[in-house]
Amino acid sequence: MAENLPYSTSVGTLEKMLEKIKTASAPDRFTQDFVSTKLAMKGGTARACIPFLKKMGFVGSDGVPTDLYREFRNPAKSRIAVGKAFRELYSRLYEMNEYVHDAGDDVVLGLIVESTGNEHDNAATKYTLSTFNMLRKLADFDADEDVDNHIESTVEQIEPDFSSQAPLNFPIQKQVENNKGINLSYTINLNLPATKDIEVFNAIFKSLKEHILED
């Protein structure tokens, strides 16, 4: 039997909690006391959001806020952090449609039904679609793709000279917040070894591509 996708039964409360997290100091542990006292959100619906934050990867199983939680609190990275969490939450849907975050409600609903085996009007189906739509509204899905595509196009233009060890310099630009027009520019300096083995060069750029987005 297929399993349900992650969802919140209190989408409005979850969205409000995410907004409060941005401005509140990060706690040592994200507990019910922190939610009721520091976030000023009381009641069962607020407490019920804690397990979902763990599913998002914002809070560890021990209640400790993660690096993704701290990234979310950075205004310049907030939408990117939600995008990362979103891709993990709905990885099953991404296996069915790699651009599911851009799909219309009818398409997403169909994928949810296909993935879970639930009926269209099932409560879990409705909650899943509602949670999905709320999170994608807060997310940025383009930043990672922009950097990835720029690296690929830059690498294709480079003709390596393996006979020297001269530094190879080229800029990589990443648009962090498309809706605010903020751009961060990185300059990568590579010292290539003297070798005729093309695989060495390929390995360098493969590693660069895989790790350039890591903080």
C-alpha positions, 0 to 999 in steps of 0.5 A: 500500500502506498504511503501518504506524502508529508502534509500539515493539517494546519497549513495556515498555522504552519505558514505563520510559524515559518514567518515567526521563525525568521525573526525569533532567535534560534533556540538550542532546541525547538520545543513546545515551550519555545513555540508557546513562549518565544513564538507566542503560538499556543494550542494543539495546532501549533504543537502539531507543526513541530513534527512537520518541521522535522520532516522539512529538515529544519529541526533534527530528531533531537529537536536541535535546529539544523543548518537549513533552519539557520539558512532559512532565517537568513533573508537572502537565503530564506526562499532557497532553504524552503526550496531545498526542503520542498524538493526533499519532502516531495521527492516522490513527485519529482521522480514523476515530474522533475518540474512539479513545482511549476505544475498546475493544481490539476497536474499536482493533484493527479500526481498526488493521487497516483503516488499515494493511491488515495481518492481525489476528495480524500482529506489527506489528498486535500491537505497534501495539495494545500501544504504543497501550494503553501510551501512552493509559494515561499520557495525559490527553485531557480537559484541552484539551476542557474548556477548549475547551468552556468557552470556547465556552459562555462566548462564547455567554453574552456579549452584546457592546456595541460602542459602548464600550471597557470591559474584558470580564472572564471566568474560564476554568478548566482541569483539568490533572490530573483524577486529582489534582484540580489546577485552574489558573485563568486570567483573560482581560481583553479591551479590545474596539474600538469597532466595529459589525463583528461579525466583529471580535468573532468574530476575537478569540474565534477567536484566543483559542480557538486560542491559549489553550492555548499555553505 
